[in-house]
Every structure is written in structure tokens, then in C-alpha cells.
Amino acid sequence: MSIDRETVRKVARLARIAMPDEKLDVYAPQIERIMGVVEQLGKVNTDGVEPLASVVENELSLRPDTVTDGNDAASVLSNAPETMEGYFVVPKVVE
């Protein structure tokens, strides 16, 4: 796969990375080498290999299934720096 300046510019824009024009020629061969390694990985025969969640044999411990009083909003809200009408007050993040 051939990676040119425009491809690097497009990838940088999609990744929201500011990329000066003088760096485009520097990163093009690096990205091309990375894509070559990815293509090699695609050729590896993985028939009969089971998917893994982890390479370490690890059994998760389960917590006891007990009923608790989870309906104590006043106790939870007592830890909040600011509340209003029974809810947490948080800064507005969407205009």
C-alpha cells in the first residue's frame, strides 16, 4: 500500500491531529511500514485459535449476591459538592 502526503493529511485530520506540511513527508514512510506489518499479520493462519480475553488464566471472583439498601439517595448526595432537587449539579458540557 502506498501512502502519500494527502493520505497522511487525511489520517491526521480524521484523528484530529495538527500536522504541519513539512512533517507529512516524514510520516508517510512510517505509516507505510506500519501498514506493511498489519498486512503481514493478516496473512497469519489463525485457524483453530480460540479468541482470548486475556493471555493470563485468571478466574474472576464473584461478590456475594446479597440484598442491600441501595435506595439511600440522601446518603449518596451528602458526598456531592452541590445538589439541586435530589440530583447532582454538574457543569454544562453541551451548548
N, C-alpha and C positions, 0 to 999 in steps of 0.2 A: 504494500500500500504506500502510495506516495503522498507525503504531507507537504503542502506548500504554505506560503505566507498567509494566504486567505483562509486556509483551514485552521491554522493556529489562531488567527484573529477571531474566527467564528467560535472556536472552542473557548477561547478566553472570554468572549462576550457572553456565551452561554453560562460559563462558570462565574460570571460577574467579577472577573479579574482584570484590573487595569494593566494593559500590556502595551508598552511603548513600541513604536515601529522598529526601532533598532534591535529589539530583543526577539522579533519574530523569526529572523534567520537563525538565531541561536537555538531557539526551542524547537524548530521544525525537525531537525535530525534526531533530537532527543525523543520527541513524541513518536517519530517513525520507528526508532529502536524499541520503544515500549510496545507499540502495536505489533511489531515483529514477535516479541515474546508472547503476547496474547495469542497471536496466530499459532505459535508453537504449542501453547497449552491446549488450544482447540483440537490439535491432532493427537493428543494423548488418549489412548484407549482406556476408557473408564467402565467398560462392560463388567458387570458383576461387582462393582464397588458400591457399597451401601452409603447413602448420604449420612453425614455426620453433623451433629450439633456441636460437638466438641471432640478434640482428639484425646482427651483425658477421660478415662472411665470414672464417672462421678455420679453418684446417686443423690438426688435431692432429698433433703429431709423435709418431712411434712409437719406442719404445725397441728396441734390438736384441734379438732372440729368442735369448738365449744361456743355456746351462745353467750354473747356479751352485750352490755348496754351500749350500743352504738348510736343511740338516739339522744346523745347529750350535747346538743348544739351549744349551749351556754358555756360548757367547759372548753369546747374547741375554740369558740370565738373569743374566750378570755385571753388566748395567746396572740390574737391579732392586734397589730398596731392601731387599726382603725376599722370600725364596723358601722353598718347602717341597716336598720330594719332586719336584723338577723342574718346579714350577709357580710363577707369580707369586702372591704373597699380597696380597689387596686387602681393603679394609674391607667388612663385610657391609652390603648395602643393602636386603635383603628380609628381613623378620621371618619 
